[in-house]
Amino acid sequence: MDVSRERGLSTVLDVAVCVLLIGGAVVTLTAVVPRAHSAASAPVGTARAVLDSTVSVRAGSGVVNGSLASLLADAAVASGTRTAPQGYVAGVERVALRRLANASRRASLTASWRPDAPCHATALSAGTEPPAGAAVDAVVLSVPIGNETRCGDAPVRLTVRTWSR
């Protein structure tokens, strides 16, 4: 038997097997039905979409960049220690409201900090309250505040609530 003829036959078989494997993979991937998102996963997805986003906020004469989660935590601490530059806390709340509206019309976000004295407890909010009687799901994330020793080490709590109607 001629070597070139054997090689040609092998190539045809290789291509046929490859096509069958790729076809089987395509059928398998398209036949997999994604699970329906449960109501309990909604706040997690919204929290990721909103809090992980990178934003810029004007702080005094400069601009602060970072994840929305870190800026919310920073703004809550700056408000509680009364060290926030002019317009910074309101700017973070505005950015949070915009990001929240882009992610979901049925969600709210609260950043709360409950430090030790001499600092003051603060709560920053974005979004609307859920309608009366709506089932509400929530996820709470803790953001450590770092070296803020004069006020204790209480973290900032970020709460994302979602509802279905």
Rosetta constraint file for C-alpha pairs under 8 A:
AtomPair CA 1 CA 5 HARMONIC 7.47 0.50
AtomPair CA 1 CA 6 HARMONIC 7.50 0.50
AtomPair CA 2 CA 6 HARMONIC 6.61 0.50
AtomPair CA 3 CA 7 HARMONIC 6.28 0.50
AtomPair CA 4 CA 8 HARMONIC 6.25 0.50
AtomPair CA 5 CA 9 HARMONIC 6.32 0.50
AtomPair CA 6 CA 10 HARMONIC 6.17 0.50
AtomPair CA 7 CA 11 HARMONIC 6.18 0.50
AtomPair CA 8 CA 12 HARMONIC 6.38 0.50
AtomPair CA 9 CA 13 HARMONIC 6.36 0.50
AtomPair CA 10 CA 14 HARMONIC 6.06 0.50
AtomPair CA 11 CA 15 HARMONIC 6.13 0.50
AtomPair CA 12 CA 16 HARMONIC 6.18 0.50
AtomPair CA 13 CA 17 HARMONIC 6.15 0.50
AtomPair CA 14 CA 18 HARMONIC 6.11 0.50
AtomPair CA 15 CA 19 HARMONIC 6.12 0.50
AtomPair CA 16 CA 20 HARMONIC 6.25 0.50
AtomPair CA 17 CA 21 HARMONIC 6.18 0.50
AtomPair CA 18 CA 22 HARMONIC 6.13 0.50
AtomPair CA 19 CA 23 HARMONIC 5.94 0.50
AtomPair CA 20 CA 24 HARMONIC 6.05 0.50
AtomPair CA 21 CA 25 HARMONIC 6.15 0.50
AtomPair CA 22 CA 26 HARMONIC 6.18 0.50
AtomPair CA 23 CA 27 HARMONIC 6.21 0.50
AtomPair CA 24 CA 28 HARMONIC 6.07 0.50
AtomPair CA 25 CA 29 HARMONIC 6.10 0.50
AtomPair CA 26 CA 30 HARMONIC 6.07 0.50
AtomPair CA 27 CA 31 HARMONIC 5.88 0.50
AtomPair CA 28 CA 32 HARMONIC 6.40 0.50
AtomPair CA 37 CA 41 HARMONIC 6.31 0.50
AtomPair CA 37 CA 42 HARMONIC 7.26 0.50
AtomPair CA 38 CA 42 HARMONIC 6.99 0.50
AtomPair CA 39 CA 137 HARMONIC 7.00 0.50
AtomPair CA 39 CA 163 HARMONIC 7.97 0.50
AtomPair CA 39 CA 164 HARMONIC 7.71 0.50
AtomPair CA 40 CA 44 HARMONIC 7.77 0.50
AtomPair CA 40 CA 137 HARMONIC 5.94 0.50
AtomPair CA 40 CA 138 HARMONIC 7.69 0.50
AtomPair CA 41 CA 45 HARMONIC 6.34 0.50
AtomPair CA 42 CA 46 HARMONIC 6.13 0.50
AtomPair CA 42 CA 137 HARMONIC 7.59 0.50
AtomPair CA 42 CA 162 HARMONIC 6.63 0.50
AtomPair CA 43 CA 47 HARMONIC 5.82 0.50
AtomPair CA 43 CA 107 HARMONIC 7.94 0.50
AtomPair CA 43 CA 137 HARMONIC 6.45 0.50
AtomPair CA 43 CA 138 HARMONIC 5.58 0.50
AtomPair CA 43 CA 139 HARMONIC 5.79 0.50
AtomPair CA 43 CA 160 HARMONIC 5.92 0.50
AtomPair CA 43 CA 161 HARMONIC 5.87 0.50
AtomPair CA 43 CA 162 HARMONIC 5.51 0.50
AtomPair CA 44 CA 48 HARMONIC 6.20 0.50
AtomPair CA 44 CA 138 HARMONIC 7.95 0.50
AtomPair CA 44 CA 139 HARMONIC 6.24 0.50
AtomPair CA 44 CA 160 HARMONIC 7.93 0.50
AtomPair CA 45 CA 49 HARMONIC 6.16 0.50
AtomPair CA 46 CA 50 HARMONIC 6.03 0.50
AtomPair CA 46 CA 100 HARMONIC 7.85 0.50
AtomPair CA 46 CA 103 HARMONIC 6.25 0.50
AtomPair CA 46 CA 104 HARMONIC 7.04 0.50
AtomPair CA 46 CA 107 HARMONIC 7.91 0.50
AtomPair CA 46 CA 160 HARMONIC 7.48 0.50
AtomPair CA 47 CA 51 HARMONIC 5.51 0.50
AtomPair CA 47 CA 52 HARMONIC 7.65 0.50
AtomPair CA 47 CA 139 HARMONIC 7.69 0.50
AtomPair CA 47 CA 160 HARMONIC 6.06 0.50
AtomPair CA 48 CA 52 HARMONIC 5.46 0.50
AtomPair CA 48 CA 53 HARMONIC 7.95 0.50
AtomPair CA 49 CA 53 HARMONIC 6.50 0.50
AtomPair CA 49 CA 103 HARMONIC 6.53 0.50
AtomPair CA 50 CA 68 HARMONIC 7.07 0.50
AtomPair CA 50 CA 96 HARMONIC 7.59 0.50
AtomPair CA 50 CA 99 HARMONIC 5.69 0.50
AtomPair CA 50 CA 100 HARMONIC 5.97 0.50
AtomPair CA 50 CA 103 HARMONIC 6.69 0.50
AtomPair CA 51 CA 67 HARMONIC 6.47 0.50
AtomPair CA 51 CA 68 HARMONIC 4.89 0.50
AtomPair CA 51 CA 69 HARMONIC 4.71 0.50
AtomPair CA 52 CA 67 HARMONIC 5.52 0.50
AtomPair CA 52 CA 68 HARMONIC 6.30 0.50
AtomPair CA 52 CA 69 HARMONIC 6.60 0.50
AtomPair CA 53 CA 67 HARMONIC 5.41 0.50
AtomPair CA 53 CA 68 HARMONIC 5.95 0.50
AtomPair CA 54 CA 65 HARMONIC 7.05 0.50
AtomPair CA 54 CA 66 HARMONIC 5.26 0.50
AtomPair CA 54 CA 67 HARMONIC 4.28 0.50
AtomPair CA 54 CA 68 HARMONIC 6.08 0.50
AtomPair CA 55 CA 65 HARMONIC 5.70 0.50
AtomPair CA 55 CA 66 HARMONIC 5.69 0.50
AtomPair CA 55 CA 67 HARMONIC 6.01 0.50
AtomPair CA 55 CA 68 HARMONIC 6.07 0.50
AtomPair CA 55 CA 95 HARMONIC 7.48 0.50
AtomPair CA 56 CA 63 HARMONIC 6.42 0.50
AtomPair CA 56 CA 64 HARMONIC 5.56 0.50
AtomPair CA 56 CA 65 HARMONIC 4.42 0.50
AtomPair CA 56 CA 66 HARMONIC 6.73 0.50
AtomPair CA 57 CA 63 HARMONIC 5.53 0.50
AtomPair CA 57 CA 64 HARMONIC 5.27 0.50
AtomPair CA 57 CA 65 HARMONIC 6.55 0.50
AtomPair CA 57 CA 88 HARMONIC 6.99 0.50
AtomPair CA 57 CA 91 HARMONIC 5.94 0.50
AtomPair CA 57 CA 92 HARMONIC 6.25 0.50
AtomPair CA 57 CA 95 HARMONIC 7.52 0.50
AtomPair CA 58 CA 62 HARMONIC 5.85 0.50
AtomPair CA 58 CA 63 HARMONIC 4.34 0.50
AtomPair CA 58 CA 64 HARMONIC 6.20 0.50
AtomPair CA 58 CA 87 HARMONIC 7.45 0.50
AtomPair CA 58 CA 88 HARMONIC 6.25 0.50
AtomPair CA 58 CA 91 HARMONIC 6.74 0.50
AtomPair CA 59 CA 63 HARMONIC 5.46 0.50
AtomPair CA 59 CA 64 HARMONIC 6.38 0.50
AtomPair CA 59 CA 85 HARMONIC 5.62 0.50
AtomPair CA 59 CA 86 HARMONIC 6.72 0.50
AtomPair CA 59 CA 87 HARMONIC 6.54 0.50
AtomPair CA 59 CA 88 HARMONIC 4.81 0.50
AtomPair CA 60 CA 85 HARMONIC 5.11 0.50
AtomPair CA 60 CA 86 HARMONIC 5.44 0.50
AtomPair CA 60 CA 87 HARMONIC 6.92 0.50
AtomPair CA 60 CA 88 HARMONIC 7.02 0.50
AtomPair CA 65 CA 71 HARMONIC 7.94 0.50
AtomPair CA 66 CA 70 HARMONIC 6.46 0.50
AtomPair CA 66 CA 71 HARMONIC 6.35 0.50
AtomPair CA 67 CA 71 HARMONIC 6.31 0.50
AtomPair CA 68 CA 72 HARMONIC 5.95 0.50
AtomPair CA 68 CA 92 HARMONIC 7.97 0.50
AtomPair CA 68 CA 96 HARMONIC 6.98 0.50
AtomPair CA 69 CA 73 HARMONIC 6.25 0.50
AtomPair CA 69 CA 143 HARMONIC 7.78 0.50
AtomPair CA 69 CA 158 HARMONIC 7.62 0.50
AtomPair CA 70 CA 74 HARMONIC 6.03 0.50
AtomPair CA 70 CA 143 HARMONIC 7.57 0.50
AtomPair CA 71 CA 75 HARMONIC 5.90 0.50
AtomPair CA 71 CA 92 HARMONIC 6.81 0.50
AtomPair CA 72 CA 76 HARMONIC 6.09 0.50
AtomPair CA 72 CA 92 HARMONIC 6.48 0.50
AtomPair CA 72 CA 93 HARMONIC 7.80 0.50
AtomPair CA 72 CA 111 HARMONIC 6.37 0.50
AtomPair CA 72 CA 124 HARMONIC 7.78 0.50
AtomPair CA 73 CA 77 HARMONIC 6.29 0.50
AtomPair CA 73 CA 111 HARMONIC 6.80 0.50
AtomPair CA 73 CA 143 HARMONIC 6.63 0.50
AtomPair CA 73 CA 145 HARMONIC 7.25 0.50
AtomPair CA 73 CA 156 HARMONIC 5.61 0.50
AtomPair CA 73 CA 157 HARMONIC 7.96 0.50
AtomPair CA 73 CA 158 HARMONIC 7.97 0.50
AtomPair CA 74 CA 78 HARMONIC 5.99 0.50
AtomPair CA 74 CA 145 HARMONIC 7.70 0.50
AtomPair CA 75 CA 79 HARMONIC 5.94 0.50
AtomPair CA 75 CA 84 HARMONIC 6.95 0.50
AtomPair CA 75 CA 88 HARMONIC 7.08 0.50
AtomPair CA 75 CA 89 HARMONIC 5.31 0.50
AtomPair CA 75 CA 92 HARMONIC 7.00 0.50
AtomPair CA 76 CA 80 HARMONIC 6.16 0.50
AtomPair CA 76 CA 89 HARMONIC 7.55 0.50
AtomPair CA 76 CA 111 HARMONIC 6.73 0.50
AtomPair CA 76 CA 112 HARMONIC 6.72 0.50
AtomPair CA 76 CA 113 HARMONIC 6.32 0.50
AtomPair CA 76 CA 122 HARMONIC 5.99 0.50
AtomPair CA 76 CA 123 HARMONIC 6.70 0.50
AtomPair CA 76 CA 124 HARMONIC 6.66 0.50
AtomPair CA 76 CA 156 HARMONIC 7.31 0.50
AtomPair CA 77 CA 81 HARMONIC 6.02 0.50
AtomPair CA 77 CA 113 HARMONIC 6.95 0.50
AtomPair CA 77 CA 122 HARMONIC 7.71 0.50
AtomPair CA 77 CA 145 HARMONIC 7.75 0.50
AtomPair CA 77 CA 156 HARMONIC 7.81 0.50
AtomPair CA 78 CA 82 HARMONIC 5.69 0.50
AtomPair CA 78 CA 83 HARMONIC 4.93 0.50
AtomPair CA 78 CA 84 HARMONIC 4.61 0.50
AtomPair CA 78 CA 89 HARMONIC 7.95 0.50
AtomPair CA 79 CA 83 HARMONIC 6.41 0.50
AtomPair CA 79 CA 84 HARMONIC 5.63 0.50
AtomPair CA 79 CA 89 HARMONIC 6.98 0.50
AtomPair CA 79 CA 122 HARMONIC 6.72 0.50
AtomPair CA 80 CA 113 HARMONIC 7.66 0.50
AtomPair CA 80 CA 115 HARMONIC 7.97 0.50
AtomPair CA 80 CA 119 HARMONIC 5.50 0.50
AtomPair CA 80 CA 120 HARMONIC 4.52 0.50
AtomPair CA 80 CA 121 HARMONIC 5.73 0.50
AtomPair CA 80 CA 122 HARMONIC 5.57 0.50
AtomPair CA 81 CA 119 HARMONIC 5.15 0.50
AtomPair CA 81 CA 120 HARMONIC 6.53 0.50
AtomPair CA 84 CA 88 HARMONIC 6.24 0.50
AtomPair CA 84 CA 89 HARMONIC 6.84 0.50
AtomPair CA 85 CA 89 HARMONIC 7.99 0.50
AtomPair CA 87 CA 91 HARMONIC 5.88 0.50
AtomPair CA 88 CA 92 HARMONIC 6.23 0.50
AtomPair CA 89 CA 93 HARMONIC 6.28 0.50
AtomPair CA 90 CA 94 HARMONIC 6.18 0.50
AtomPair CA 91 CA 95 HARMONIC 6.25 0.50
AtomPair CA 92 CA 96 HARMONIC 6.06 0.50
AtomPair CA 93 CA 97 HARMONIC 6.11 0.50
AtomPair CA 93 CA 124 HARMONIC 6.78 0.50
AtomPair CA 93 CA 125 HARMONIC 6.66 0.50
AtomPair CA 93 CA 126 HARMONIC 6.15 0.50
AtomPair CA 94 CA 98 HARMONIC 6.30 0.50
AtomPair CA 94 CA 126 HARMONIC 7.62 0.50
AtomPair CA 95 CA 99 HARMONIC 6.19 0.50
AtomPair CA 96 CA 100 HARMONIC 5.96 0.50
AtomPair CA 96 CA 109 HARMONIC 7.93 0.50
AtomPair CA 96 CA 126 HARMONIC 6.12 0.50
AtomPair CA 97 CA 101 HARMONIC 6.07 0.50
AtomPair CA 97 CA 126 HARMONIC 4.82 0.50
AtomPair CA 97 CA 127 HARMONIC 5.84 0.50
AtomPair CA 98 CA 102 HARMONIC 6.25 0.50
AtomPair CA 99 CA 103 HARMONIC 6.30 0.50
AtomPair CA 100 CA 104 HARMONIC 5.99 0.50
AtomPair CA 100 CA 105 HARMONIC 7.38 0.50
AtomPair CA 100 CA 107 HARMONIC 7.00 0.50
AtomPair CA 100 CA 108 HARMONIC 7.27 0.50
AtomPair CA 100 CA 109 HARMONIC 7.67 0.50
AtomPair CA 100 CA 126 HARMONIC 7.47 0.50
AtomPair CA 100 CA 127 HARMONIC 6.92 0.50
AtomPair CA 101 CA 105 HARMONIC 5.30 0.50
AtomPair CA 101 CA 107 HARMONIC 7.96 0.50
AtomPair CA 101 CA 127 HARMONIC 7.44 0.50
AtomPair CA 106 CA 128 HARMONIC 7.82 0.50
AtomPair CA 106 CA 130 HARMONIC 7.28 0.50
AtomPair CA 106 CA 162 HARMONIC 5.67 0.50
AtomPair CA 106 CA 163 HARMONIC 5.71 0.50
AtomPair CA 106 CA 164 HARMONIC 6.93 0.50
AtomPair CA 106 CA 165 HARMONIC 7.43 0.50
AtomPair CA 107 CA 127 HARMONIC 6.26 0.50
AtomPair CA 107 CA 128 HARMONIC 7.03 0.50
AtomPair CA 107 CA 129 HARMONIC 7.98 0.50
AtomPair CA 107 CA 130 HARMONIC 7.63 0.50
AtomPair CA 107 CA 160 HARMONIC 6.95 0.50
AtomPair CA 107 CA 161 HARMONIC 5.43 0.50
AtomPair CA 107 CA 162 HARMONIC 4.32 0.50
AtomPair CA 107 CA 163 HARMONIC 6.61 0.50
AtomPair CA 108 CA 125 HARMONIC 7.47 0.50
AtomPair CA 108 CA 126 HARMONIC 5.76 0.50
AtomPair CA 108 CA 127 HARMONIC 4.31 0.50
AtomPair CA 108 CA 128 HARMONIC 5.78 0.50
AtomPair CA 108 CA 129 HARMONIC 6.79 0.50
AtomPair CA 108 CA 160 HARMONIC 5.76 0.50
AtomPair CA 108 CA 161 HARMONIC 5.28 0.50
AtomPair CA 108 CA 162 HARMONIC 6.66 0.50
AtomPair CA 109 CA 125 HARMONIC 5.70 0.50
AtomPair CA 109 CA 126 HARMONIC 5.17 0.50
AtomPair CA 109 CA 127 HARMONIC 6.29 0.50
AtomPair CA 109 CA 158 HARMONIC 7.06 0.50
AtomPair CA 109 CA 159 HARMONIC 5.61 0.50
AtomPair CA 109 CA 160 HARMONIC 4.61 0.50
AtomPair CA 109 CA 161 HARMONIC 6.47 0.50
AtomPair CA 110 CA 123 HARMONIC 6.60 0.50
AtomPair CA 110 CA 124 HARMONIC 5.59 0.50
AtomPair CA 110 CA 125 HARMONIC 4.45 0.50
AtomPair CA 110 CA 126 HARMONIC 6.49 0.50
AtomPair CA 110 CA 157 HARMONIC 7.86 0.50
AtomPair CA 110 CA 158 HARMONIC 5.69 0.50
AtomPair CA 110 CA 159 HARMONIC 5.15 0.50
AtomPair CA 110 CA 160 HARMONIC 6.69 0.50
AtomPair CA 111 CA 123 HARMONIC 5.47 0.50
AtomPair CA 111 CA 124 HARMONIC 5.09 0.50
AtomPair CA 111 CA 125 HARMONIC 6.47 0.50
AtomPair CA 111 CA 156 HARMONIC 6.48 0.50
AtomPair CA 111 CA 157 HARMONIC 5.60 0.50
AtomPair CA 111 CA 158 HARMONIC 4.52 0.50
AtomPair CA 111 CA 159 HARMONIC 6.47 0.50
AtomPair CA 112 CA 121 HARMONIC 7.43 0.50
AtomPair CA 112 CA 122 HARMONIC 5.60 0.50
AtomPair CA 112 CA 123 HARMONIC 4.20 0.50
AtomPair CA 112 CA 124 HARMONIC 6.44 0.50
AtomPair CA 112 CA 156 HARMONIC 5.62 0.50
AtomPair CA 112 CA 157 HARMONIC 5.26 0.50
AtomPair CA 112 CA 158 HARMONIC 6.61 0.50
AtomPair CA 113 CA 121 HARMONIC 5.48 0.50
AtomPair CA 113 CA 122 HARMONIC 5.33 0.50
AtomPair CA 113 CA 123 HARMONIC 6.47 0.50
AtomPair CA 113 CA 154 HARMONIC 7.12 0.50
AtomPair CA 113 CA 155 HARMONIC 6.63 0.50
AtomPair CA 113 CA 156 HARMONIC 4.67 0.50
AtomPair CA 113 CA 157 HARMONIC 6.40 0.50
AtomPair CA 114 CA 120 HARMONIC 7.21 0.50
AtomPair CA 114 CA 121 HARMONIC 4.52 0.50
AtomPair CA 114 CA 122 HARMONIC 6.78 0.50
AtomPair CA 114 CA 154 HARMONIC 6.46 0.50
AtomPair CA 114 CA 155 HARMONIC 7.90 0.50
AtomPair CA 114 CA 156 HARMONIC 7.58 0.50
AtomPair CA 115 CA 119 HARMONIC 6.11 0.50
AtomPair CA 115 CA 120 HARMONIC 6.58 0.50
AtomPair CA 115 CA 121 HARMONIC 6.02 0.50
AtomPair CA 115 CA 151 HARMONIC 5.46 0.50
AtomPair CA 115 CA 152 HARMONIC 6.09 0.50
AtomPair CA 115 CA 153 HARMONIC 7.27 0.50
AtomPair CA 115 CA 154 HARMONIC 5.52 0.50
AtomPair CA 116 CA 120 HARMONIC 7.70 0.50
AtomPair CA 116 CA 151 HARMONIC 4.83 0.50
AtomPair CA 116 CA 152 HARMONIC 5.49 0.50
AtomPair CA 116 CA 154 HARMONIC 7.78 0.50
AtomPair CA 117 CA 151 HARMONIC 6.00 0.50
AtomPair CA 118 CA 150 HARMONIC 7.71 0.50
AtomPair CA 118 CA 151 HARMONIC 6.50 0.50
AtomPair CA 119 CA 151 HARMONIC 5.80 0.50
AtomPair CA 130 CA 134 HARMONIC 6.51 0.50
AtomPair CA 130 CA 136 HARMONIC 7.43 0.50
AtomPair CA 130 CA 162 HARMONIC 7.84 0.50
AtomPair CA 130 CA 163 HARMONIC 6.64 0.50
AtomPair CA 131 CA 165 HARMONIC 7.61 0.50
AtomPair CA 134 CA 163 HARMONIC 6.39 0.50
AtomPair CA 134 CA 164 HARMONIC 7.04 0.50
AtomPair CA 134 CA 165 HARMONIC 6.42 0.50
AtomPair CA 135 CA 163 HARMONIC 5.82 0.50
AtomPair CA 135 CA 164 HARMONIC 6.91 0.50
AtomPair CA 136 CA 161 HARMONIC 6.52 0.50
AtomPair CA 136 CA 162 HARMONIC 5.71 0.50
AtomPair CA 136 CA 163 HARMONIC 4.70 0.50
AtomPair CA 136 CA 164 HARMONIC 7.61 0.50
AtomPair CA 137 CA 161 HARMONIC 5.62 0.50
AtomPair CA 137 CA 162 HARMONIC 5.42 0.50
AtomPair CA 137 CA 163 HARMONIC 6.32 0.50
AtomPair CA 138 CA 159 HARMONIC 6.73 0.50
AtomPair CA 138 CA 160 HARMONIC 5.52 0.50
AtomPair CA 138 CA 161 HARMONIC 4.24 0.50
AtomPair CA 138 CA 162 HARMONIC 6.33 0.50
AtomPair CA 139 CA 159 HARMONIC 5.78 0.50
AtomPair CA 139 CA 160 HARMONIC 5.48 0.50
AtomPair CA 139 CA 161 HARMONIC 6.65 0.50
AtomPair CA 140 CA 157 HARMONIC 6.49 0.50
AtomPair CA 140 CA 158 HARMONIC 5.57 0.50
AtomPair CA 140 CA 159 HARMONIC 4.43 0.50
AtomPair CA 140 CA 160 HARMONIC 6.55 0.50
AtomPair CA 141 CA 157 HARMONIC 5.68 0.50
AtomPair CA 141 CA 158 HARMONIC 5.07 0.50
AtomPair CA 141 CA 159 HARMONIC 6.45 0.50
AtomPair CA 142 CA 155 HARMONIC 5.86 0.50
AtomPair CA 142 CA 156 HARMONIC 5.76 0.50
AtomPair CA 142 CA 157 HARMONIC 4.64 0.50
AtomPair CA 142 CA 158 HARMONIC 6.26 0.50
AtomPair CA 143 CA 155 HARMONIC 5.32 0.50
AtomPair CA 143 CA 156 HARMONIC 5.10 0.50
AtomPair CA 143 CA 157 HARMONIC 6.29 0.50
AtomPair CA 143 CA 158 HARMONIC 7.45 0.50
AtomPair CA 144 CA 153 HARMONIC 7.57 0.50
AtomPair CA 144 CA 154 HARMONIC 7.31 0.50
AtomPair CA 144 CA 155 HARMONIC 4.50 0.50
AtomPair CA 144 CA 156 HARMONIC 6.46 0.50
AtomPair CA 145 CA 153 HARMONIC 6.83 0.50
AtomPair CA 145 CA 154 HARMONIC 7.29 0.50
AtomPair CA 145 CA 155 HARMONIC 5.59 0.50
AtomPair CA 145 CA 156 HARMONIC 6.86 0.50
AtomPair CA 146 CA 153 HARMONIC 7.58 0.50
AtomPair CA 147 CA 153 HARMONIC 7.92 0.50
AtomPair CA 148 CA 152 HARMONIC 6.73 0.50
AtomPair CA 148 CA 153 HARMONIC 6.71 0.50
AtomPair CA 149 CA 153 HARMONIC 6.48 0.50
